[in-house]
Amino acid sequence: MHFTLLGSVSAETGARVVALDGNKQRTVFAALLLAHGKVVTDERLIRFVWGWDPPASSVNQLYTYVSRLRTRLGDGVRLERGGPGYRLDIGDSTVDWEAFRELADAGGAELRAGRYAEAERGLAAALALWRGPALTGVTEQLAGAEAPRMEEARLCAEEHRTEAALALGRHTETVAGLTRQVALHPLREGMRGQLMTALYRCGRQAEALALYEAGRRALADELGIDPGPALRGLYEEILRGALPAPPAPERVRSVLADPVREAGPPPEGAGATGLVPSLLPAAPGDFTGRAAEVEAVLAALSERRDVVVTGAPGTGKSALALHAAERCRDAFPDGSLYADLRTGSGARRPGEVLGWFLRALGADPDRLPKTLDERVQLYRTLLTGRRALVVLDNVTDDAQVRPLLPGGGPSRTVVTGVRAPLASLEGTRVVQLGALGPADAVRLLTAIVGPARIAEDPEAVVRIAEFCDRLPLALRIAAARLVARPQWSTTRLAGRLAHGHRRLAELRLGSLDVAAGLRHAVDGLPVRLAEAFVELASAGPPQLGVPDAAVLLGTGWEEAEEVLEELTDARLAEGWSAGADRRPCYRFPSLVRLFAQELRGASLAVA
């Protein structure tokens, strides 16, 4: 059997999940697992389950929980009475918490011995065991007593893994993840120092110094202290430009030249380098849910098919693509290429992206072809025989992406975008994303905010998820607001989001903005379609059919249906069939409707 504590408390035997009844039974089970085979007294178990004011029947109820656990866990474990309490002997079964500690300890030992690559691999494997906040689903008494030390162990492992990555010279890859961790843990000096180091080694000295100053202010405001000597010393080294280089930078792998190519000159503009490009940004460490969609992407790539990940703005297409790319990194030993094909002013030109890719593949920057066709030819020539993964993010249409496809050979491509016409790319597997399920939405909020605050008002958390349409982007913004404002309760945020006229303003924080994604989608529509969108989404009923749209638009049914289908292709509307006659029905999600109402109000104000 396998027992899980790093996430939702659960037990599995083979492919079967053992049913556990509610948070009290999970609490008893988790407390016994955490005792490592030692006796846990009735008094202690009762305090974990009910706190300091248990019911008069608590001893009898405890006996019932233990008896049911014994029956459901079966013969593979021994749950027995021992003196004043109970003990659990799991035999040959495994516990993810124990596996994590063993891997983390081994990784720490490798780090201290200077074996950085082995340390990073071991620590990454340890961290991969976490499927959410520890002890999810238990009472607040047990979570309060045990979860903080488990979370501290996770953060220490995260710091050790980052230390190993920095020692290997992988500073560029660590910046995104460290930025998020420092935002979540602003008083943790070790992480702040690691981010300062990574920024400095990326040539961003000013940002590294500003990060120190922000940390100094946070420590002074929150604790009334100055940074410790280690962080101060690091600041001085960065200020003087004297920070040492990584102690053990990874050697760039070289690719043996194909004997056929050695017989003749390289293609025009090609370099002689054997660099293995690694352009992928860091995958989100708190990626949650989407198990079926991730497996669909991985299965398609293993079948040598390209993948298109599509969905409405804010559904987490980029996060899923990067998560899947990280999962299959070993299947593409010749490197990874990545480009965001959307800019603040519109679509990025394929020729510009090909320039990046050619330089990453070792082409001589001074001899790059001038025309798009020549760049495409050189790009595909350099990828011939290589197993590389190309991720093209935020693609506008199929015409933008076609020049960037590697062509024949073992390299594969993952494309993300909103518009349905991307499905026209030949030989691709289309994976469409919608809203997260209710449980995954709450798990994502919990992963970012932490279980303690989520447990304060579970009903408010569910309301927050629904106000966010259970979209990953909106959920991340809501969670980030809670992290940035520790004085706010989940109840207060739910109350603020309940006001429709200000919800989109609430779902904006820094560069994260739900409305910005919707605005980009609407800006890409023809004028007549954008006007129809505003009319239908702002004034129409929550669910509408073709006749309703025809009345609102003042058109015939065929034209109204065409408008609705085009809005569905743009992922602004959702469509399905209903009734025995399978008539088409459509709806606009609540955030889309609110955005349309803002656009309508703005146009009326101008008029």
Secondary structure, 3 states (H helix, E strand, C coil): CEEECCCECEEEECCEECCCCHHHHHHHHHHHHHCCCCCEEHHHHHHHHHCCCCCCCHHHHHHHHHHHHHHHHHHHCEEEEECCEEEEECCCCEEHHHHHHHHHHHHHHHHHCCCHHHHHHHHHHHHCCCCCCCCECCCHHHHHHHHHHHHHHHHHHHHHHHHHHHHCCCHHHHHHHHHHHHHHCCCCHHHHHHHHHHHHHCCCHHHHHHHHHHHHHHHHHHHCCCCCHHHHHHHHHHHHCCCCCCCCCCCCCCCCCCHHHHCCCCCCCCCCCCCCCECCCCCCCCCCCCHHHHHHHHHHHHCCCEEEEEECCCCCHHHHHHHHHHHCHHHCCCCEEEEECEECCEECCHHHHHHHHHHHCCCCHHHCCCCHHHHHHHHHHHHCCCCCEEEEEEECCHHHHHHHCCCCCCCEEEEEECCHHHHHCCCEEEEEECCCCHHHHHHHHHHHHCHHHHHHCHHHHHHHHHHCCCCHHHHHHHHHHHHHCCCCCHHHHHHHHCCHHHHHHHCEECCEEHHHHHHHHHHCCCHHHHHHHHHHHHHCCCEEEHHHHHHHHCCCHHHHHHHHHHHHHCCCCEEEEECCCCEEEEECCHHHHHHHHHHHHHHHHHC
